[in-house]
Amino acid sequence: KHKDKPFFLAVGFVRPHVPFVAPKSYFDGYPYEQMVLPPKVKNDWKDIPEAGINYVTSVNAQMSEEQEKKAIAGYYASVAYMDAQVGKVLQTLKEEGLDDNTIVIFTSDHGFHLGEHDFWMKVSLHEESVRVPLIIKAPGKKPGVCHSLTELLDLYPTVAELAGLKASPHLQGKSLVKTLDDPSIEVRDAAFSVSNGGRSFLLRTDKWAFIQYGEDGKSGMELFNMEYDEKQYNNLAYNPKFKDVVQEFQIKLKNKLEEVRDNDLEIEYSLK
C-alpha cells in the first residue's frame, strides 16, 4: 500500500515468549524425550551471590526433569514457529519488489535461560540472558560476520545513518554502519547491561564478564574468564589473583554509570 514511499515497520513477534504456544507441527520436530538438559554442576550456586540467583529456577518452580525437557522443547518449537513468520515477512518483501531497497534488522530485547545453573526465563545478567541475535540486511551491503561487541541502543544511530538521516550528537548509541563494509571494525571494547530495576550491572568484554550487584558491590560480584569459562561456572571475583581485574572493572563501571546518567531524562538515580 505504501511501498512507493519511505516506511517503517516494527514487527514484534510474541513467541518465543512464554507461554510456549505454536502449532503442533512445530512441536513434532522437537520430541521432549530427546531434549538434552544443561549439566547440573555440584555446588553451582555456592559462588553466585544471592542477588544473582534468578527469579525463576528449577528449585523454586519445583520442576521435574520431564518438565525441564518439555520447557526446552516448547522453546525450540516456539522459536521455529517465529522463524517461519520471519520468513513470511522476507518473502513478502520479495514479492512486492522491496527486498533490494529495504533495511531489515532482526534482534531481540533479551535472551532466555533454559536450565543453565538451574535458571529459567530472563532478567539475569549471565550470558544466556543478556546475549541476543543481531542481523542487519541493508541495500548494497555484502554478507559478513562482525564479532564486535555492541549494545541495542546502537540501532537508533545505525538506522538513522542507513536512512540518510542526521542523528542527534547527544545519542549514547554508536552507529554500526561501518561494520557492514568492514566486519573487522570494533564498535565497543565493552558492552553494558543493566537489570533488577537498575541495581545490577554487567560489563562484558571479549575476555571478561563482570557483574556487580548494587552501586557499591556489597550485594555481590561475579567475574568470569569467557575465554576458558564461557558457561560461567567459576566466579573469580573473590579470588585474590584477580583483585586487580576486579578493581579495574569497578572503575570502568563507575565511569560508565556516570556516562549513561548524563542525560536529559530528569531521573533521580538511586545510589543504593
Secondary structure, DSSP 8 states (H G I E B T S, - for coil): --TTS---------TTSSS----HHHHHTS-GGG-------TTGGGGS-GGGS-SSBTTTTT--HHHHHHHHHHHHHHHHHHHHHHHHHHHHHHHTT-TTS--EEEE-S---EESGGGBEES---SHHHH---EEEE-TT--------B--GGGHHHHHHHHTT----TT-S----HHHHH-TT--SBS-EEEEETTTTEEEEE-SSEEEEEESTTSTT-EEEEETTT-TT-----TT-GGGHHHHHHHHHHHHHHHHHHT-SSS-------
